[in-house]
Amino acid sequence: MMNDKPVKLSSSRWLKLLKWSSLLLSLLTVLLVPAYIFWAIGKHDIETNPVKSRQAGAPMPVKVYPVKVTTITEEIGASAEVQPSSFAYITSTLVGTRVKAVHVDVGDYVEEGQILFELDQTLLASALKSAEEQVNMTKAKLEEIKQTQSTHHEELVAAVKSAETNVEKTRAKLEELKQTQATGHEELVAAVKSAEATVEKTKAKLEEVEKTQPSQHEELLANLKKAQDDVESNKAKLEELKQTQATGHEELVNAVKSAEATVEKTKAKLEEVEKTQPTNHEQLLANLKKAQDNVESTKAKLEQTKKTQPTRHDEWVAHLETTKASIISGKSTLQVSEAAVARQKQLTNQSVVSQAALEQAQNALDVARSNYVKSLEDHVIAQNNLKNEEITNKAELSSAEFNYSAALYDLKTVQTELKNEEVTNKADLAQAQSDYTTALEELVKAQHALANEEVVNRSALAVVQADYSTALLNLKTVENSLKNEEFTNNSALTQARSDYITALENLLKAQDALKNEEVTNKSALAQAENDYYTALENLLKSQNALKNEEVTSQADLTSAIFNYTTALQALAKARYDLDNSIVRSPIVGVITERNINPGEIIGGTGGTSLLVIGNIQPAMVVANVAEEKLTSVHLGQTAKVTLDSLPNEVLEGTIVKIEPNTNTDTRTFKAHIRVDNPNRILKPGLSAFARIQNSRTVPTVPKVAIVDSAGKASAFVVGTDSIAQLRYVKVGSAGDGLVEILSGINEGENVVTIGQTLLKDGDKVRIIKDVIN
C-alpha cells in the first residue's frame, strides 16, 4: 500500500528551484523581446509603406483630402498698349467760312473749354442782324392775324358752350325721368310679385283640399258598399224564407219580383253612374293639372323675358355711347390731320419739306377721315340696332304675355268644365239614388203586402223583413251621409277654386298695370331721348361751324406761324453759327489728328473731321489675353497695369470691354481696361503689361491630388467602402496650391493626396495621418 503522506521539500531545494526558474525566465525574455520588436517594425512598415503594403497584399496606406468650396485667385498676365478711352471728332457746320486762326497741333494736351480754332465772324454777324429783322416782321404779321380771328372765334365758342349746356340739361332730364320711372316700375313689380304670391298660396290651398277629399269620400263609399252588402244579405234571407214558404198568392209574388227587378235595374243604374263619374272626373283633373303646368311654364318664360331684356338693352345703349365717344375722338384726330396737311402744303410750297412728307401727312388725313366716317356709320348702325332691339323686345314681351293670358284662360275653362261636370254628376247620382230608393220602397211595399197575406209565416217573415228594412235604412243613412259629404266637399273645393281664380285675376290686373306703365314710360323716355339726341345734333352743328371757321382761318394762321417759326429758326441758326465760330475742346485730352490750317475754307476737306481729340482721363489699356483664358476674363474684373517706361509704377483698373473676336495669328483676344490717369502718366502708344486678377469661389483640391492617367487628368476618390476609385476630372483655374474641379468629383468626396502614385483603380486602402514614403 502506497504512502499518501505529502513529501516535504527542504528550504535548500526551494532555493535551487527558484534559481533555475529565474534563469529560464530571463532566457525567454532575451529571446522574445527582439522578436517582438522585429515583428512590430515589420507590421509598421507594411501599414505605412505603400511598396511593402502592396508586396504583403495589405490595404494601401493613403492620406486623403475632402473636396471643398474655396476661393482661389488666378493672375493672368498679358502684354498691353495705352490708348485713349474715347475720341472727340471736332467738325463745323459753317461750310464756306474762312478759318481765322488754329491754336493747337498734334500731340498738344488740351483742357475742357480750351479754344481750338477761330472762324471769321464778319458774314456771320451780318446774317444774325438780317435774321432778327425777319423775326420782328413775321411776329407782327402773326399778331395781326390772331387779333382779327379772335372775335369771330369767341362767338362760335360761345355757341358751342350753349349747345353743350343744352346737352347737359336734356341729359339730366333724361336721367331724372329714368330714375322716376324706375321707382314707379319697382312699385308695380312689387304688386305683381304680391299677386303671384297670393296665386301660389290659393293654389296650395286648392291642392290641399283636392288631396284630403278623396280619402274621406273613399271611406263613405266603403260604408255604402257595406250597407249594400247588408241589404243583399238580408234580401237573400228573405228570398230563402219566401222559397220555403208555400204560397198561392202569385200576384203578390209577381209584384215582389217586379219590385225586385226594378230594384236591380235601379241599382245597376246607380252602380254605372258611380263607376263612370270618377273616370270623367279624373280626366278633367288631368286637364286641370296640364292647364296649371302650362300657366306656370308661360309665367316662367314671361319672367325670363322680362329679366333678360334690360341686360341686352343696356349693352346696346353702352355700345351706342362707345360709338359716340369714337365720333368725338375721330373728329379730333381728323381736325389735327387736316391742320397737319395744310401745314405740310405750306412747307412743301416753300420747299422746306419734301413731297414725301406731304404725302405721308395726306395718307394720315385719309386714314383719319376714313376712321371718322366709319365711326359715324357705326353710330348709325348702333342706333338702328338699339331701335330694332327695342321692337324685338316689345314683340317678345307681348308674345310671352299673350301666351300667359291664353294659359290662364285655358285654366279657367278647364276649371269651369270641372265645376259643371261635378254639378251634372251630382244630379245624375241623385237621380239614380232616388230611383233606387223608390224601387226599394216599392219592393218593401210588395213585400209588406205579401207578409200581410202570409199569416202563418208572418212572425218569421216580419223578423227577416225587419232586418232587411234595417239594412235598407242603414243604406239610406250612408247614402245621405255620402250625399252630405259630397256637398260639403264640393262647397270647400268650389271656394278654394274661386279663391285661386280670384288670385289669378288679380295677378292679370297687376301685370296689365305693369304693362301699361311700361308703355307709358317708354313713350316719355323716347321723347326725352329724342330731346337729348336733338341737343347732341345741335352741339355737332355748332362744333362743325366752329371747325369750319377754324379750318377757314387755319391756313392764314398756319402760314403766319410757319413764317414766324422759320424766321425764329433762321435767327437761332445765325446765333448758333456766330457762337460756334470759336470752337472749344469738349473734353480733356490730347490732339491725335489735325486737318485744318489758317486761311482755309470750311468744307474743303470733304467731310473729314477737322480735329480729333483722344480722351486719356481716364485712359484705356488694351491687353492681348491668350484665348485659353477667355472663360477666366469677364467685365468688372480688376487688373494691375505697369508701364515699360515706369516699371515701379503700378496702376489699378477695371475691365470694361471684351472684344468677341480672336486674332487668328496671335491666338489672343483684346480686353479693354479703364485706368484713371489724373497725373497724365498714361499716354497713347505706351507699352504696358496687365495682370488680371481672377478670384472665384469653386470646388477645389490640392494640385498633388491630380495625376495623369492615359493622357487625361484624374484623381483617386475613396468612399465609405475604403476602395480607391479612379475618376477622370476636368480642371479649371489653379492658384495657392489648389486647382479648380469643373467636373468628375463632387463636393465632400475624399481624394487621395499622398500615396496616389502607387494606387490602382479598385485597390483597398487604409486612411492614415502620416505615411513613410
WORA-V162562 format. One line per field, one symbol per residue. ss: DSSP state (H for helix, E for strand, L for the rest). phi: phi as a letter, one per 20 degrees, with the letter a starting at -180 (. if undefined). burial: I if it has 9 or more other C-alpha atoms within 8 Angstrom, else O. Layout:
# WORA-V162562
ss->???
phi->???
burial->???
This chain:
# WORA-V162562
ss->LLLLLLLLLLHHHHHHHHHHHHHHHHHHHHHHHHHHHHHHHHHHHHHHLHHHHHHHLLLEEEEEEELEEEEEEEEEEEEEEEEEEEEEEELLLLLLLEEEEELLLLLLEELLLLEEEEELLHHHHHHHHHHHHHHHHHHHHHHHHHHHHHHHHHHHHHHHHHHHHHHHHHHHHHHHHHHHHHHHHHHHHHHHHHHHHHHHHHHHHHHHHHHHHHHHHHHHHHHHHHHHHHHHHHHHHHHHHHHHLLLLLHHHHHHHHHHHHHHHHHHHHHHHHHHHHHHHHHHHHHHHHHHHHHHHHHHHHHHHHHHHHHHHHHHHHHHHHHHHHHHHHHHHHHHHHHHHHHHHHHHHHLLLLLHHHHHHHHHHHHHHHHHHHHHHHHHHHHHHHHHHHHHHHHHHHHHHHHHHHHHHHHHHHHHHHHHHHHHHHHHHHHHHHHHHHHHHHHHHHHHHHHHHHLLLLHHHHHHHHHHHHHHHHHHHHHHHHHHHHHHHHHHHHHHHHHHHHHHHHHHHHHHHHHHHHHHHHHHHHHHHHHHHHHHHHHHHHHHHHHHHHHHHHHHHHHHHHHHHHHHHHHHHHHHHHHHLLEEELLLLEEEEEELLLLLLELLLLLLLLLEEEEEEEEEEEEEEEEHHHHHHLLLLLEEEEEELLLLLLEEEEEEEEEEEEEELLLLEEEEEEEELLLLLLLLLLLEEEEEEEEEEEEEEEEHHHLEEELLEEEEEEELLLLEEEEEELEEEEEELLEEEEEELLLLLLEEEEELHHHLLLLLEEEELLLLLL
phi->.feefffdeeffffffffffffffffffffeffffffffffffffffdegfffffemegffcddcffcecedddddebfbbecffacdeecbeefneefebcdcbgnfecefnffebcdfdfffffffffffffffffffffffffffeffffffffffffffffffffffffffffffffffffffffffffffffffffffffffffffefgffffffffffffffffffffffffffffffeecdeffffffffffffffffffffffffffefffffffffffffffffffffffffffffffefffffffffffffffffffffffffffffffffffffffffemeceffffffffffffffffffffffffffffffffffffffffffffffffffffffffffffffffffffffgffffffffffffffffffffffffffffeffefffffffffffffffffffffffffffffffffffffffffffffffffffffffffffffffffffffffffffffffffffffffffffffffeffffffffffffffffffffffffffefdedfebeacfdbccbbgnfdfofemnfffccdeedceecdedeegffeffedbfnfebdcceffcfeedddbcfdbcffedffeelccededecfcfemeecgnfebcddeecdbebfccfgffececlmcfbbeddefemdedfcecddcfcrlmdcfdeaocegnfedfdcnffdecfnffccececcde
burial->OOOOOOOOOOOOOIOOOOOOOOOOOOOOOOOOOOOOOOOOOOOIIIIIIIOIIIOOOIIIIIIIIIIIIIOIIIOIIIIIIIIIIOIIIIOOOOOOIIIIIIOOOIOOOIIIOOIIIIIIOOOIIOIIOOIIOIIOOIIOIIOOIIOOIOOOIOOIIOIIOOIIOIIOOIIOIIOOIIOOIOOOIOOIIOIIOOIIOIIOOIIOIIOOIIOOIOOOIOOIIOIIOOIIOIIOOIIOIIOOIOOOOOOOOOOIIOIIOOIIOIIOOIIOIIOOIIOOIOOOIOOIIOIIOOIIOIIOOIIOIIOOIIOOIOOOIOOIIOIIOOIIOIIOOIIOIIIOIIIIIIIIIIIIOOOOIOOOIIOOIIOIIOOIIOIIOOIIOIIOOIIOIIOOIIOOIOOIIOOIIOIIIOIIOIIIOIIOIIIOIIOOIOOIIOOIIOIIIOIIOIIIOIIOIIIOOIOOIIOOIIOIIOIIIOIIOIIIOIIOIIOOIIOOIOOIIIOIIOIIIOIIOIIIOIIOIIOOIIOOIOOIIOOIIOIIOOIIOIIOOIIOIIIOIIIOIIIOIIIIIIIIOOIIOIIOOIIOIIOOIIIIIOIIIIIIOIIOOIOIIIOOOOOOIIIIIIIIIIIIIIIIIIIOIIOOIOIOIIIIIIIIOOOOOIOIIIIIOIOOOIOOOOIIIIIIIIIIIOOOOIIIOIIIIIIIIIOOOIIIIIOOIIIOOOOOIIIIIIIOOIIIIIIIIIIOIIIOOIIIIIOIIOIOIIIIIIIIOOIOOOIIIIOOOOIOO
